[in-house]
Amino acid sequence: MAYRWHAGYIAWLLNRITGLAITFYLAVHIWVMHHLAKGKESFDGIMEFIQSPVTLIFEVLLIGAVLYHGINGARIMIIEFFGGSKHQKSLFVGTLVVAGVLFFWTAFAALSHISTPH
């Protein structure tokens, strides 16, 4: 039996993945703030790692996860409260378009300050 990948399932799956990513970020954030209580040296060591280009990429991906998760939540409210179930596929496409445009706009803004070596 093959499973059909339809808009509702993909939206559900992406919502779960982004929710887990946001939860993971929250745990990491609490862990980082924990090091603030351990003293300046401990916190500075963590901040040095966090300011690396790799973590900047993860922060940009976090922005995408939060954007999609929030906009998809609005899509779910439209479906549940305003009878939008007949338009689920177009609402999902709209969610992807709006989240994608906002993601690329914020990603460009976040990454544009990175200077290239001369």
CORQUICOR-V439976 format. One line per field, one symbol per residue. psi: psi as a letter, one per 40 degrees, with the letter a starting at -180 (. if undefined). burial: I if it has 9 or more other C-alpha atoms within 8 Angstrom, else O. A space follows every 50 residues. Layout:
psi: ???
burial: ???
//
This chain:
psi: hihhgiddddddddddddddddddddddddddddedeeiddddddddddd eiddddddddddddddddddddddddddddeefedefddddddddddddd ddddddddddedehiii.
burial: OOOOOOIIOIIOOOIOOIIOIIOOIOOOOOOIIOIIOOOOOIIOOIOOOO OOOOIIOOOIOIIIIIIIIOIIOOIOIIIIOOOIOOOIOOIIOOIIOIII OIIOOIIOOOOOOOOOOO
//
